[in-house]
Amino acid sequence: MTSRTTPYNVAVGATVAMGSFTYGFGFASFSTSIGQPGFFEYFNLSLKGSEAAYTNHILGAVNALFFFGAAVGALVGGPIADRIGRKRAIQTAAAISIVGGALVAGSIHVAMLIVVRTIQGCGLGALATITPIYLAEASTPSKRGMLTGLHGFFLVAGYNISAWVGFGCYFSRNLTFQWRGPLALTTLPALLLLIGTFFVPESPRWYLMKGRVEEAWTTLSRLHHDARDPHEMGANIEFVQMQRQIDFEQNNPSGYWAILSTPSYRKRAFLACFIQFAAQSSGALVINNYSIIIYTQLGLTGFMPLLMYCIFTLIGATGNLCSLLTIDWTGRRFALITGLSGCLVALVLETAMIAEFVTGSHPSDVGKRVAVFAIMLYVFFYGFFLDAASFIYSSEVYPTNIRSRGVALATFTYFASSITYVTPGATAIASIGWKYFLVFVCLTFISVLVVAFLFPETKGRSLEELAELFGDPVVLHLDEAKAEVEAEKGVVEEVEEVRR
């Protein structure tokens, strides 16, 4: 008998996953703002003529410093989540995101925009780190993919809602509201998250890590309560295993240096960081961030680039939803390999179409349409298979004593890769065009091979039992915990029978 994923568990997960939505909405708001004529007019920028290079540098700087702030937020957010708890760390990050979002919306010149966008990035980066940690720790072994997958779904849903907000604002006659409106609305999901987290419990595994056993049991039994299990055998079995393993791991070193210097921890860190690097090396955020510019180069004008971006993110959000509903059945390896392989095919097709029919010697409207199709094919594979799976995998491979810092390293890798690819993105797309996509084609091909040969499957096991995949001892397996709990229950029943 195993513990059950309850409606309350899902509701708590959805509330916490508002942190992922806050990140997605806050990050994507700038992508829609640079599609608004009012943005370029207010800051006196142009994508044409001699001033285009300057504009591309400004866009690259805003994105780079946002990701720099997010990377700092990730590295700081991990230790804070260990010190004050997952719940309060999320609340702190939400508060920073609210302040940062308000300042971004009120920016009066480019320098201010760059600086305060960095502040907003710190809060959002911390949310992107702590949210999947909580979701993984509050889930049951059988549905951990679904619960942790809420992170990817809510994140891309944030992209999509932001896209539709930007699309609607495009038709505003107030050119300033066109771009300030979407940026101002980034404070709303952060505020809802801040309020919502007052009604969710702390992570039971964090309670155990701090020696607060009674609070851990109270939280876990409520999260995984099963009306068909009046004696709470399933929750008891899970709790016994959690307590034994976490007590054992408390004697092990933690911290960033321990992760890098301990072989089994280092292997986990390589896998978690590599899959985040691989996801970004497929060109995901370059395509997302500069898709409106790409659509413009493909001949789309007016509101069409914004509409295409809406459809792009809608496919991604739908894919993440399907992924979280199926990944506990298909497994992580299948999702990762299929997603990377599909993205590779789409990238090759996109590169070929741009090289031959967009910037090449044979311009063709049909070729441009195929290039747009290739972008949608890309996000289909990325959303349906790769996106949620990459976050799930990097959140579940660590033991509790280093999980927050380990996920922080993986998320830092995500943002560092984003800086590497997104910062030169606008300039590279404008200057070398299709050749920039060759970088992603080559790296994605390598990523497919690495995942296929080095990544073990993690589905169906409890977080504690994953230790044996990396050469660490498992103090108590679930079947052993079940036997122990059943034996204790039998003793109690015998005592009660004697008393009667």
N, C-alpha and C positions, 0 to 999 in steps of 0.2 A: 504494500500500500504506500503510495506517495502522496505528498501534499497537492492540493488542488488550487489552480488559479481562479480566484473568486472575482465576481463583479466589483467588489470593493478594491481588490488588488489592481484591477484594470483601471478603475476610476482614479486611484492614487497615482498610478503610472501616467495616465493621461494628464493629470494636474501637473506633475513634475515635468512631463514632456513639453509643457508650455515654455520651459527653458530652451528647448530645441527650437520651438516655433519663434521665440524671441530672437534667437541667434539668426535663424533663416530670414525672418522679416527684416531685422536690422541690417544684416549684411546686404541683402538684395535691394534694399531701398535705394542705395546709391547706383546700382545697375540701371534702375528705371529712371532715376534723376538725370543721368547723362543721356537719356533719350528724349529729354524735354527741351524744346527750343528756349524756354525761359531760363534754364540753367546756364546755358552758354551766353545768353544775352546779359544776364545779371552779372556774371563774373568776367564779361568781356572776353570770351574764348571763342575760337573758331576751329572747325575740323577741316577747313579748306584753306588753300593758299599758303603763304609764308608763315602764318601763325599756327598752322596745324601741328608742327613739331613741338612747339611750346605747350599746346593744349594736351598733346599725348603725354608729355613729361609730367604735367600737372595731374592728369588722371592716374598715371602710374604711381606718382608720389602719394596721392590720397589712398590708393589701394594698398600700397606697400606699408605705409605707416598704420593703416587699420590692422593689417595682419601682424605687424610688429606688436601692436598693443594686444592683439588677441593671443599671440605667442607668450607674451609676458603674463597675461591673465591665466593662461593654461598652466604655466610653470608655478605660479604663485597659488593658483586655485587648488592644486593637488594637495600640498601640505596644509593649507587652511582647512580643507575638507576633513583631513585627519585630526586636526587640532580642535575645531569647534563643531564638527559634525557636518554631514552631507546637507542636511536641511538648512542650517544657518548659513552655510557657505553659499548655497543657492540664493538665499534671501539677500545676502551681501552683494553678490554679483548682479542680482536684479536691480538693486538700488543704484549701483554704479551705472548700469545700462540706462536707467531712467534719466539720470543726470546727464550722461553722455549724449543720449538721443535728443534731449531738449536743447543742449548746446549746439549740436550739429544742425538742428532745424533753425536755430537762430543765428547761424553764421552770417557775418556781414562782409567777409572778404576771404580770399583763398587761403591765406595763412591760418586764419582762425579755423576754417573748415578742416584743414589738415591736422591741426593740433587736437581739436575736440573729437574728431573722428577716431584718433588714437585712443582717447579716453574711453569712448564708447566701445572700441575694440577690446579693451581690457576686460570690461564687464561681460561682453558677449563671449569672449574666448574662455573665460572661467565657466560660464554656463555650458558651453559646448563640451567642456571637460567633465564637470561634476554631474550633469544630468545622466549620461549613460552609466556612470558609476552607480548612482542610486538605483536606476532601473534594473541593472544586472543584479544588485544585491537584494532587491526586494522581490525578485521573480522566483518561480518554481523551476526545478531542473527541466521539466518537460515542456515548458512554455517560455523559457528564457529568451529564445530568439524572438518570439512575438513581443514580449514586454520591452526588451532592449531595443527591438526594431522600431518601437514608437519614436525613438530619438531621430532616426533617419526620416521617417514619415512626417513627423511634425516639423522637422527642419526644412524639408523640401516644400511642405505645405506653406510654410512661411515665405519661401521663395515665390510660390504661386500666388498667394494672396497679395503679396507686395507687387507682383507683376500686374495683377488686375487693378490694384489701386493706382499704380502708375499709368496704366492704360486709361482709366477714367479721368485722371487728372490732366491728361494730355489735351482733353477737350475743354478745359477751363479757360476762360478768357483772361483770367488773372495769371499772367506769365510767372509771377513770383510764386503763387500757390502751386503751380504745376510741379515745381521741384521741392518746395518747402513742405507741402502737404504730406507726401509720402514719408519724408524724413521725420516730421513731427509725430506721425502715427506710430513710429517705432517705440515710443514710450508706452503705448497702450498695452501691448502684450506683456511687457516687463512689469507693469503695474498689476495686471491680472495675476501674473505668476507670483509676485510678492504677496498679494492678498491670499491666493490659493494655498500657498505653502504653509500658512498658519493652521491649515486644517488637515495636513498630512503628517504621518508619524516620521520619526527619525529611522534611518536604516537599522534593521535588527543586527546586522553584522558589525556596524560601527558601535552599537551598544555593547556587543560581546567583546570587541576589541578594547573597550574601555572598562571591562569588568562589570558592566551593569546588566547582570544576567536576568533579573526579574523584568526589567523594562524590555529587554530583547525578546523574552518569551511572550510577554503581553502583546508586543507589536507583531511578532511572527504569527501567533495564533489568530490574531484578528485578520491579518493579511491573507492567510491561507486556510481560514476556517472552512470546513466542509460539513454541511448539515447532515450528510450521509455518513459521517464519521463522528458519532457523538463522543467518543473517547479521545478524539483528536490524535489518533495514532499517526496519521500522515505527517502532521505538523511536528509531533514529538520526534519522529524518526529524523526528519530534516534538522530539527533543532539540536538533537544529540550530536549528530555528525558535525554540524557547524561549530558547536561549542568545543568539541574535542580538537578539531583541526585548528581553529583560531587560537585556542590555548597553546597548542604546540607551536604554531607559527609566531606567537608573540616572543619566543626566545630567539627567533632568527633576526638577522640585521634588516633594517628598513632604510629608507632614505634613498636619494638618487645615486650616491656612490655605491651603495649595496647592490642596487640593480645592475650597475655597470661592472661590478667586480665579482659578483656571484654567478658562476656558469649557468645554472638553471634559470636564474632571473634574467640573465643577459640574453638567453635564447628566447624567452618570452618577449623581452623588449624588442629584439630584432624582428620577430614576427609581427608584433603590434605596430611598430613604427614603419616596417616595410609596407604593410598593407595600406597604411595611410599615405605613404610616399607613392605607392603604385597607383592609388586612386587619383591622386593629383597629377601624376605623371602621364595619365591618360588624357590630360588637357581639360578636365572637367570645369575648373573654375575659370580658365581662360575663355572657354566657350560660353560659360554662364555670364561672366562679367562683361565680356565684349561682344556678346551675341548681337546686340542691337547694331553695333558698328559693322559686324560681319554681315548681317542681313542687308544693311545699307550698301555694302560693297557688292552684294549679290543682286542689286537692282531694286530692292524694295524701298518705298518712300512713304512719307506721311506717317500715318499711325500703324502701317503694316509691320514695321520692325518690332514695335511694342506688342502688337497682337501675336506675332510669331513667338516672342519671348513668353507671353502668357501660355500659349499652347505648349511650348517647350517645357516650362516648369509644371504644367498640368500633367503631362506625360510622366515626368519625373516623380511627382507626388503620387499618382496612381500606381506607378511601378513600385514605390516604396511600400504602399499599402498592401499590394499583392505579395511583396517579398516577406513582410512580417507575418503574413497569414500562412505562408508555405515553408519558410526556412527551417522550422523545426522538423519538417518532414523531409525536405530535400537535402538538408545539411549545409554547412558553411562552405566546404570545399567546392561543391557543385556550383553554388551561387557565385563564388569568387572567380572560378575558372571560366564559367559561362559568361559572366559579366565582362571580364577583361577581354576575352576572345571576341565577343560581340562588338565591344568598343573599338577593338583593333580593326575589325572589318569596316566599321563605319568611318574610322579615321582614314583608312586607305582610300575609301570611296570619296570622301570629302576632299582629301588632298588632290586626288586625280582630277576631280571635277573643277576645282579652283585653278589648278595648274594648266589644264587644257582649255576650258571653256569660259573662265572668268577673267584671268589675267594673261592667258596664253594667246596664241595667234589665231585661234578658232572660236571667237566669242559665240555663245549660243544660249538662248533663253531656256532651251531644254536642259542644257548642262547646269544652268543656275538652279532650275527646279530640282534636279537630282541632288545638287549640293545642299539645298534646303532639306530635302528628304533625308540625306545622310546625317544631318545634324539631329533630326528627329529620331532616326534609327539609333544614333549614338545614345541619346538620353533614354531611349527605351531599354537598352541593355544596361546602362549605368543605373537607372532607377529600379528596374525589375530585379536585378541580380547583385550589383556591386555595392551600391551606396549603403544600404542598411547593413549588409553582411560585413562590410569593412569596420563599421562602428561596433557591431556586436562582437566580432572576433577580438578586436583590440581591448574591449572592456572585460571580457570573460577569462582571458588566459592568465591573469595575475592572481596570486593569493591575496587575501584580505589585507595583510600587513603592508603590502606595497602597491595595492590596486590604485589608490588615488594618484600616487606619484607615477606609476607605470602608465596609466591612462593619460596623465599630464604630458609625459614624454611623447606618447603617440600623437596626441593632439598638437603638441608643439611641432612635431614633424609635419603634420598636416598644414599648419600655418606657415612654417618655414618653407615648405615646398610651394605653397601658394605665393609667397613673396618672390621666390625664384622665378616662377613662371608668369605670374600676373603683372609684376612690376614692368617688365619690358613688353608686355602683351600688346598694348595699344600701338607702340612704336613698331614692334615686330610685324604685326598684322598689316600696318600701313606701308612698311618698307620692303619686307621680304615675303609677305603674303603666305602662300602655300608651303614654302620651305620651313616655316616655323612649325607646321604640323608634322613634319618629318621627325622632329624631336620626340613628339608624343607617340608616333608610330613605332619607333625603335624601342623606346622605353617600355611601352605596353607589351611588345613582343617578349622582352626579357622578363617582365612581371608575370606573364602567363607561365613561363617555364619555372620560375622560382616558386610560385604558389603550387604548381602541380607536383613538384618534387620535394618541397620542404615543409609544407603546411599540413599538420595533422588535423583530423576531424575532431570537433568538440561537441557536437550535438548530443543531447540526451543525457549527458553526465551532469552531476551537481558541480558547482564551482569548486568545491573542496576536492572532488575526485579528479579534476583536471590536473592536479599536481603530478600524478603518475606519468602523464604524457611527457613531462619534462625532467623525469628522474628524481622527483621529490617524493617522500613517503606520504601515503594517505593513512592517517591514524585510524579511521573507521569508515568503511564503505557503507553505502546505504543499506545493503542487505544485512550487514553485520549490525548496523544501528537498529534495523527492524527487529532482528532476533533479540537484541538487548532490551528494547522497549517492550516487546511482547513477553519476555521473561519477567521483567519487572511488573508488568500488568498482571501476569499470572500469580506472582507472589502476593500482590496486593489483594487479588480476588480470594486467594486461599486464606489470608489473614481475616478478611471480612467474613468469610464463610465460618471460620472457627469462632469468631465473635458472636455470630448469630446462633 
